[in-house]
Amino acid sequence: MVDKKLLNFEDVVANPKLLTLASQQLMKCVAENPTDTNAIWQLAETYRKQGELEKAAELYATLCDLKGEYRLFKDLLAITDGRPQDFIGQEKCYPVPFVLKSNYLALEEMSKLCSYILTEAWENATLSKIGNGEYDDTLRRSFDLPLPAWLKQKMHADIVNSLPDLTETLNVGCDKFDRIDLYLRSYGDGHFFGIHTDKTMKIPRHLSMAYFFYIEPQNFTGGDLLLFDTDLSQSQQDRQFSESFTRVKAVQNTLAIFPSAAYHAVTTVQTRTENVMHNRYAINAHVWEGELA
């Protein structure tokens, strides 16, 4: 287990260069011995950390064939193969299921949103704060922008309609929900969000969402969502997570949904231009426990 306050995740476990070197070496090992389950496992885990989910899924499927009905391999295959409904889970630090919705907005809606970013959104930008309402640039660096009413209404309605399926698929253990918070955020050069959880004793959120988009062409790297393997069965005070994680790449027009209790982070963004219009953008949503009005 690791301490979220001490883990310098981007220099150690999530360093792209180190992960690339590791995958290259492991590919050689697997090529030399295609039945070496340890090498296959390590390569699959490296692909998962790189966000190469299709490659990881192929190897987890191989492990299922070689090792039989081992639950961890089957669950990892379900996650990386886009079948979270087949995920079973265990009560310990364990991979976190998630749902991805590609091409979430229609082309006309994407065009309208990008036009808003270019013409109005930055007029009332503010620095993003953390959960207690304070500004802490050691944990989070990003901007909050006003979310247009039409998109807020659309996403709120979509989320409400999807809650029964999402609750069952992600097994969040909650039948009733309260308010849904929606935020539009921009990540510029050097911006990030360190390892954190959206659910605490005082903040009973159950589902978190991140919608990725940007003004094309893409002029940044980074900004990926990392979902750390977490013991979702524990209370926030005792909840633990491990150094293993799934990288969800910030792909244009994609919505990612995951349990709020999961520890997660946004990797540091590096931009190729000083024009803030070409930052990495996201719409974050949080669904709270309670009675949904």
Number of C-alpha atoms within 10 A of each C-alpha: 11 10 12 16 10 7 14 14 15 12 11 12 16 20 15 15 10 14 18 14 11 15 19 12 13 20 17 12 16 18 12 10 12 13 13 14 16 13 19 23 19 17 25 28 23 26 23 23 24 23 21 18 24 16 16 26 24 15 22 26 18 20 23 17 12 13 11 11 11 12 14 17 21 20 24 29 26 20 24 22 17 17 17 22 18 16 22 16 20 14 10 16 21 22 25 25 28 24 19 18 13 14 13 17 19 10 11 9 13 18 13 13 20 17 13 14 23 14 10 13 19 17 10 9 15 13 15 21 17 14 13 7 8 9 14 12 16 9 16 21 22 22 18 21 22 17 17 14 8 10 16 17 11 11 17 17 11 11 16 14 11 11 16 13 11 21 17 13 19 22 18 17 11 14 12 13 19 14 15 19 14 20 16 20 23 25 28 26 21 14 24 23 21 24 22 20 19 19 22 16 9 7 13 19 24 23 26 23 22 22 23 24 23 23 20 10 7 14 17 18 16 20 28 21 21 23 25 25 23 26 24 24 16 14 13 19 8 8 18 23 23 18 17 21 26 27 23 21 20 24 16 20 18 18 22 21 20 23 28 23 26 29 26 24 22 23 24 20 20 19 21 13 13 11 10 16 20 22 27 29 26 24 21 18 21 23 24 22 18 14 10 12 7
